């Protein structure tokens, strides 16, 4: 009988490739093995030939794997619309689960996933990578200990150009997929979701929770060919009346890596672009008395959550850092703003440009509008650009179910 930890990998293309690479490139560890791979198109993974040479069985669906095997851990990196059903199946089959972000498309699904976890007595961890980093864990601990005083307001901006290929995935930018499953894929619910989630996570009342949003408002737009939005400017009010601002877009030429400023009564914590145009890749806190604390780089180990998960199962301990409940605060925000803005406005055609060489679609002046809003701690208004729409809001204080306007 094999005493090593057995792992099934669900989805080995896209970000799933990162998990495959991590597991195959750590020969010094002999305490786990890959029991199987689940992917309807496995040859899209660069490591497919290596997996095949190792004799690792490949299945098109997770249920097919469980008909012949078991797994101590299921690592799920499939598209958003499959997270709910695959997590429920894996938990019911006795597997711990590490699922990629976001946890699921709808808040009611997230709550069912948490109930399933409790019934199974297993761990369900969600892969918001920053949450597991040493930098964020130390920062959050200091916040909870009152070392920064009370949180006042937080803001984050991300300008991430994406080319046409990015939007060619069958479910990219979709509200629902062809089978009718909710996806809600967008700039805020996929590529930049870590950074919206992180603001909620560091304000959580415990190390394993995120603060609850009670209200959200904002503006959503699209420039690329997609059903949902590629640009979001959001304002969230938490249950403790802390303001959270978030600006993210794919519809720009200019690249600006994640940048944030968190203000507290006893100082501020920053990361990213600085006033002198240099990039600060470490989270740094500045107290009012001038003392500085360097928390380090939150990207130092992008798969730390994978190793923490494996080690916790082997050691018989619970990994309680960022589960379904902590992740649900982000899902609440996404559901709320999608309820508020049901018809996604498109940018004026005359402002939308396309570069055939790079495959990038961008909007003239969008980066300046977003950076001005970020700099001034506010959402854009009609005085900032002719295309700006009024912000729409949604009450999240007793919100428990997303229906998407149906």
C-alpha positions in Angstrom: 0.0 0.0 0.0 1.4 3.4 -1.0 2.0 5.6 2.1 2.7 8.7 0.1 0.1 11.5 -0.3 -1.9 10.9 -3.5 -2.9 13.9 -5.6 -5.3 14.3 -8.5 -4.8 17.3 -10.7 -7.9 18.8 -12.2 -7.2 21.1 -15.1 -3.5 21.1 -16.2 -3.7 23.9 -18.8 -3.7 27.6 -17.9 -2.7 28.2 -14.3 -3.0 24.4 -13.7 0.3 24.2 -15.6 2.0 25.9 -12.6 0.8 23.2 -10.2 2.0 20.4 -12.6 5.4 22.1 -12.9 5.8 22.6 -9.2 5.1 18.9 -8.4 7.3 17.6 -11.2 10.2 19.8 -10.3 10.7 19.0 -6.7 12.6 15.6 -6.8 13.8 16.1 -3.3 10.3 15.4 -2.0 9.2 11.8 -2.1 6.1 12.1 0.2 3.5 12.6 -2.5 2.7 11.3 -6.0 0.3 12.2 -8.8 -2.4 9.6 -8.8 -4.2 11.0 -11.9 -4.9 13.9 -14.2 -8.3 15.2 -15.2 -8.6 17.4 -18.3 -10.7 17.1 -21.5 -7.7 18.5 -23.5 -4.6 17.3 -21.6 -2.2 17.8 -24.5 -2.5 21.5 -24.0 -0.2 21.1 -21.0 3.6 21.5 -21.8 4.3 18.6 -19.4 1.9 16.2 -21.0 4.6 14.0 -22.5 6.3 13.7 -19.1 3.1 12.8 -17.3 2.4 10.2 -20.0 5.9 8.7 -19.7 5.3 8.4 -15.9 2.3 6.3 -16.6 -0.1 8.7 -14.8 -3.7 8.0 -15.9 -5.6 10.8 -17.6 -9.4 11.2 -17.5 -11.7 13.7 -19.2 -13.9 14.1 -16.1 -13.3 13.9 -12.3 -16.0 11.3 -11.8 -14.1 9.0 -14.2 -11.0 9.3 -12.0 -12.9 8.5 -8.8 -14.5 5.4 -10.4 -11.0 3.8 -10.4 -8.9 5.7 -7.9 -8.9 7.7 -4.7 -6.9 10.8 -3.8 -5.9 12.4 -0.5 -5.8 15.8 -2.3 -7.6 17.2 -5.3 -6.0 20.3 -6.8 -8.6 22.0 -8.9 -7.5 24.5 -11.5 -10.4 24.2 -14.0 -12.5 27.1 -15.3 -14.7 28.9 -12.8 -18.0 27.3 -13.8 -16.7 23.8 -12.7 -15.4 24.7 -9.3 -18.6 24.1 -7.5 -19.5 20.7 -8.8 -15.9 19.4 -8.8 -15.2 20.6 -5.2 -18.4 18.9 -4.0 -17.5 15.7 -5.7 -14.0 15.6 -4.4 -15.1 16.3 -0.8 -17.7 13.6 -1.1 -15.1 11.2 -2.2 -12.9 11.9 0.8 -10.4 14.2 -0.7 -9.0 17.5 0.7 -9.3 20.2 -1.9 -7.1 23.1 -3.1 -9.2 25.0 -5.5 -8.1 27.9 -7.7 -9.7 31.3 -7.2 -12.4 32.4 -7.3 -14.1 29.8 -5.2 -17.2 29.8 -7.4 -19.4 32.2 -9.5 -22.4 32.5 -7.1 -22.5 33.2 -3.4 -25.1 30.5 -2.7 -22.7 27.9 -4.3 -19.9 29.1 -2.0 -22.1 28.5 1.1 -23.0 25.0 -0.2 -19.3 24.3 -0.7 -18.6 25.3 2.9 -21.4 23.0 4.2 -20.0 20.2 2.1 -16.5 20.8 3.6 -18.0 20.6 7.1 -19.8 17.4 6.4 -16.7 15.8 4.9 -14.4 16.9 7.7 -11.8 17.9 5.1 -9.9 21.1 4.2 -11.2 23.3 1.3 -8.5 25.9 0.6 -8.9 28.5 -2.1 -5.8 29.6 -4.1 -5.7 33.4 -3.5 -1.9 33.2 -3.5 -1.2 36.3 -1.6 -3.2 35.2 1.4 -0.7 32.3 2.0 2.4 34.5 1.6 4.6 35.2 4.6 4.3 38.9 3.8 0.5 39.1 3.9 0.3 36.7 6.9 2.7 38.9 8.9 0.9 42.1 7.9 -2.5 40.7 8.8 -1.2 39.5 12.2 0.1 43.0 12.9 -3.2 44.6 11.9 -5.1 42.2 14.2 -2.7 43.0 17.1 -3.4 46.7 16.6 0.1 47.7 15.5 -1.4 49.9 12.8 -4.3 51.2 14.7 -7.7 51.2 13.0 -8.1 50.8 9.3 -9.4 53.9 7.6 -9.3 53.3 3.8 -7.6 51.0 1.3 -7.1 51.2 -2.5 -5.6 49.2 -5.2 -5.0 49.7 -9.0 -3.9 47.2 -11.6 -3.5 48.0 -15.3 -2.9 44.6 -17.1 -3.1 44.6 -20.9 -4.3 41.3 -22.4 -4.1 40.3 -26.0 -6.8 38.8 -28.2 -5.6 35.3 -27.5 -6.5 35.8 -23.8 -10.1 36.4 -24.7 -10.4 33.5 -27.1 -10.9 30.9 -24.4 -14.4 29.5 -24.7 -15.5 30.9 -21.4 -13.4 34.1 -21.3 -15.5 37.2 -20.5 -18.7 35.1 -20.3 -21.5 35.5 -17.8 -22.7 31.9 -18.5 -21.1 29.2 -20.5 -22.8 27.3 -23.4 -24.3 24.8 -20.9 -25.9 27.6 -18.9 -23.5 27.4 -15.9 -22.6 30.7 -14.3 -19.1 31.9 -15.0 -19.0 35.6 -14.4 -15.5 35.8 -15.8 -14.1 39.3 -15.7 -11.0 41.3 -14.9 -12.2 41.6 -11.3 -13.2 37.9 -10.9 -10.1 36.3 -12.5 -6.8 37.9 -13.3 -6.9 40.7 -10.7 -9.2 39.0 -8.2 -6.3 38.4 -5.8 -5.9 42.2 -5.2 -9.5 43.0 -4.5 -9.7 39.9 -2.2 -6.5 40.9 -0.4 -8.0 44.2 0.8 -10.9 42.3 2.3 -8.7 39.5 3.6 -6.2 41.7 5.6 -9.2 43.4 7.3 -10.6 40.0 8.5 -11.4 39.8 12.2 -9.5 36.6 12.4 -6.5 35.2 10.6 -8.7 32.8 8.6 -11.5 35.3 7.7 -12.1 38.3 5.5 -14.1 41.3 6.4 -17.7 41.3 5.1 -18.7 43.9 2.5 -22.1 45.6 3.3 -22.3 47.8 0.2 -20.7 48.0 -3.2 -21.0 50.6 -6.0 -19.0 51.2 -9.2 -18.7 51.2 -12.9 -18.1 48.4 -15.4 -17.1 48.7 -19.0 -15.9 46.6 -22.0 -13.6 47.3 -24.9 -12.7 43.8 -25.9 -15.1 41.4 -27.7 -16.8 39.9 -24.6 -20.1 39.6 -22.8 -18.9 40.7 -19.4 -16.5 43.5 -18.4 -12.7 44.1 -18.9 -12.7 47.3 -16.8 -13.9 47.8 -13.3 -13.8 50.8 -10.9 -15.3 49.8 -7.5 -16.0 51.2 -4.1 -16.8 48.9 -1.2 -18.0 49.7 2.3 -17.2 47.0 4.8 -19.2 46.0 7.8 -16.9 48.1 9.9 -17.4 51.2 7.6 -13.9 51.0 6.0 -13.8 52.3 2.4 -12.1 50.0 -0.2 -11.4 51.2 -3.7 -10.4 49.0 -6.6 -9.4 49.9 -10.2 -8.6 47.2 -12.7 -8.5 46.9 -16.5 -7.3 44.9 -19.4 -8.1 47.6 -22.0 -4.9 49.6 -21.8 -1.5 49.6 -23.5 0.2 50.8 -20.4 1.3 48.1 -17.9 1.0 48.9 -14.2 1.6 46.0 -11.9 -0.5 45.7 -8.8 -0.1 48.9 -6.6 -1.8 49.6 -3.3 -2.0 51.9 -0.4 -3.6 51.0 2.9 -4.2 53.8 5.4 -4.5 53.3 9.1 -4.7 55.6 12.1 -1.1 54.8 12.9 0.4 54.9 9.5 0.2 53.5 6.0 1.2 50.3 4.1 2.2 50.5 0.5 3.2 48.3 -2.4 4.0 48.8 -6.1 4.4 51.9 -8.2 6.1 54.8 -6.4 5.9 58.5 -7.1 9.4 58.4 -8.7 8.1 55.7 -11.2 10.2 53.0 -9.5 8.4 49.8 -8.5 8.4 48.7 -4.9 8.1 44.9 -5.0 8.0 44.5 -1.3 5.2 45.5 1.1 6.4 48.4 3.3 4.7 50.0 6.2 5.5 53.5 7.5 4.3 54.4 11.0 3.4 57.9 12.0 6.5 58.1 14.1 8.7 57.4 11.1 9.6 53.8 11.8 9.5 51.5 8.8 8.6 47.8 8.6 9.5 45.7 5.5 7.1 42.8 5.2 8.8 41.4 2.1 7.6 40.3 -1.3 4.1 38.7 -1.4 5.1 37.0 -4.7 8.3 35.4 -3.3 6.7 31.9 -3.5 3.8 31.7 -5.9 2.9 28.1 -5.0 3.5 28.3 -1.2 -0.2 27.5 -0.7 0.3 24.2 -2.5 3.2 23.1 -0.2 1.3 24.3 2.9 -1.7 22.2 1.8 0.4 19.1 1.2 2.3 19.5 4.4 -0.8 20.1 6.5 -2.4 16.9 5.2 0.7 14.8 5.8 1.0 16.2 9.3 -2.7 15.7 10.1 -3.3 19.3 10.7 -5.9 21.7 9.3 -4.8 24.4 6.9 -7.1 27.3 8.0 -5.9 30.3 6.1 -8.2 31.1 3.2 -11.1 28.8 2.8 -14.6 29.2 1.3 -15.8 31.5 4.0 -12.9 33.9 3.7 -13.2 33.8 -0.1 -16.9 34.5 -0.1 -16.4 38.2 0.7 -14.8 38.6 -2.8 -17.7 36.6 -4.4 -20.2 38.9 -2.6 -18.5 41.9 -4.2 -18.6 40.3 -7.7 -22.2 39.2 -7.4 -23.3 42.6 -6.0 -21.7 44.7 -8.7 -23.0 42.3 -11.4 -26.5 42.8 -9.9 -26.1 46.5 -10.0 -24.7 46.8 -13.5 -26.6 44.1 -15.5 -26.0 45.6 -19.0 -22.3 46.2 -19.5 -21.7 49.5 -21.3 -19.1 49.5 -24.1 -16.5 52.3 -24.5 -17.2 54.6 -27.5 -15.9 53.1 -30.7 -13.9 56.1 -31.6 -11.8 55.7 -28.5 -11.2 51.9 -28.8 -7.9 51.1 -30.6 -6.3 47.8 -31.7 -2.7 47.0 -32.3 -2.4 44.1 -34.7 1.2 43.5 -33.8 0.5 42.9 -30.1 -3.1 41.9 -30.3 -4.0 44.4 -27.6 -7.2 46.4 -27.6 -7.1 49.6 -25.6 -9.1 52.8 -24.8 -7.5 56.2 -25.4 -7.2 58.0 -22.1 -8.5 55.2 -19.9 -5.3 54.8 -18.0 -5.2 58.5 -17.0 -8.8 58.4 -15.8 -8.2 55.4 -13.7 -5.0 56.6 -12.2 -6.6 60.0 -11.4 -9.4 58.2 -9.6 -6.9 56.1 -7.7 -4.8 59.1 -6.8 -7.8 61.1 -5.6 -9.5 58.3 -3.7 -12.7 58.4 -5.8 -14.6 56.9 -8.6 -14.6 58.7 -11.9 -17.4 61.1 -12.7 -18.7 62.5 -16.0 -16.4 65.5 -15.6 -13.4 63.1 -16.1 -14.4 61.7 -19.4 -17.4 61.8 -21.7 -17.9 58.0 -21.5 -18.1 57.8 -17.7 -21.5 56.4 -16.5 -23.1 57.0 -13.2 -21.9 54.5 -10.5 -24.5 51.9 -9.6 -24.7 50.3 -6.2 -26.0 47.2 -4.4 -26.8 46.5 -0.7 -24.9 43.4 0.4 -25.8 43.5 4.1 -28.4 40.7 3.8 -27.5 39.4 0.4 -27.4 35.6 0.1 -28.2 34.6 -3.5 -27.2 35.7 -7.0 -29.8 35.5 -9.7 -28.2 37.7 -12.4 -31.3 39.6 -13.0 -33.5 36.5 -13.6 
